[in-house]
Amino acid sequence: MKKMILLLVVSAWLSGCALTTDKINLSYVPQVGVSEIQGAKDVVVDVNINDQRQDKSNKVSCKKNGFGMEMAPILANEDVAITLRRAIEQELQSRGFKIGNQALVSITADLTRFWNDHKSGFFSGDSVADLNMSILVKSKNGN
C-alpha cells in the first residue's frame, strides 16, 4: 500500500511540470552589420502595431505532454505588440531613421499570428516559430 501511494505521489510530481503555466521574456536580436540609409536622418517615422490575433492574451506557446497534446500555456511577460514595435523601431533607428510622433512616415503593422510550436522527438525536440504580419507604410499625406 505504501509503495502504491509513493508511486502515485512520484507520478503526480513528475507530471506536474506540463500542468503549470510558464512565463518567458521575449527579446529581439537586431541584425548586425547594417548601414545607414542615405537621407534617413531627415525622416521621422511613427510605428503602430494592431494586434489582430484571435487570442490577444500574451499566450505565445504551450507545453505538450508525451503524446503531443497541448497542456499548460506559456505566456510572455510583456505584451507581444510592444515587443514587436520595439524591434521594428530598433531596426529603423539602426538604419538612421528617427522615431517620433511628428512623423513624415507612418508604419502600421497588423499582427495576425505570433506562436511557437514545440515538437518533441525521441532524443531531442524542435521548435518552430510562426510570425505573421502585414505592413502598411504611408507618408504624412496618406500616400
N, C-alpha and C positions, 0 to 999 in steps of 0.2 A: 504494500500500500504506500509506503514511504517513497519507494522508487517511482511509483506512478505519479505521485504528487510532484516529486522532484523533476520528472520528465515533463510534466505539464508546465511547471514554472520555467524551466530552461527553454522549452519551445516557445512559450509566450514571450520570454525575454528576447530571444533571437529574432522573432518575427516582428517585434515592436518597432524596429527601425523603419520599415516600409509604411507604418501607420502614423508616423509623426510628421508634421509639417516642417519643412526646412525653409530657411531664408538665406538668400545669397546677395552679394553685392555685384551689380553689373558694372563692368568697366569697358572702356573703349581704348584700343591701342591705335594711335594715329599712324598714318602712312609715313614712312621715313624717306628722306631724300627728295622731298617735293620742293619745287622752286616757286618763287613769287611770280604771279602773272602780271605782265606789264599793264599799268594803269589801274590795277586793283586797289591800290592805296587810296584812290579817289572815290571808291564806291562803297557806300554803306548798305549793308544787307540786313533784312529782318527775317528771322526764321520762325515759322509756326508749324506745329505738329497737331494734326487732327487724329485722335485715336479712334479709328473706325473698327477696332476689333470687336467681335461679338461679346467676349468676356473682357471687360475693361478693368478687371482686377489686376493685381500685379503677379498673377499666376503665369509663369514662363516655362514651366515644365511640370512633370510629376514623377514620383517614384514608381517603380514597377516591381511586381513580385517575380518569382522564378518562372512563372508561366506567361509573363509579358503583360499581365493585367495592370491597369493603372491603379495606383494606390493613393498615397498622400500627395498633396500639392507641393511644388517648390515655388516660393514667392520671391520676387525681387524686393529688396529693401527700399528702393527708390522707384518712383513712377517711371515706367518704360518710356513714355513720351518725353520726359525730361532728359533721360539718358540719351535718347536718340537726337533730340535737339542740340544737346551739348556736343555730341560727336560731329554733327553737321557743321556747327559753328566753329569747332576746333579745326576742321579741315579747311573751311573758308579762310579763317584767320591765318593758317599756315601758308596760304597762297597769297596773302597780302590784303584781303578784304577786311573791312571794318564791320562790326556788328552793332546795330543800334535801332532805335525807333524811328529816327528821321531818315528812313531808308530810301535809296533810289531804286532798290530791287527788293522784291518780296518773294520769299521761297516758302511754299506751303507743301508739306508732306502729309499724305493720308496714309497712316499706318493701318494695314489690314491684318497682318499676322506677325507675331514675334513669339517663336516657340522653339524649344529644344527637345528633341526626342531621343531618349536613351534606349539603346538596343543592346541587350545582353547576349553574350556569346558563351561558348563553353569555357575558353581560357581567358578571354578578355571581352570588353564591351566597346561599343562605338557610340558616338553622339553626333546627331545630325541637327544642325541649327537651320531655322527657316525664318527669314525676314522678308516680308512683302510690303512694299510701299510704293506709292506713286508720288512724283514730284512735279509741282507746277511753279514755274519761275515767271514773274511778271515785273514789268517796270513800274515806276511810280504812277504813270498814267494808265496802267492796266493792260498794256500790250505784252 
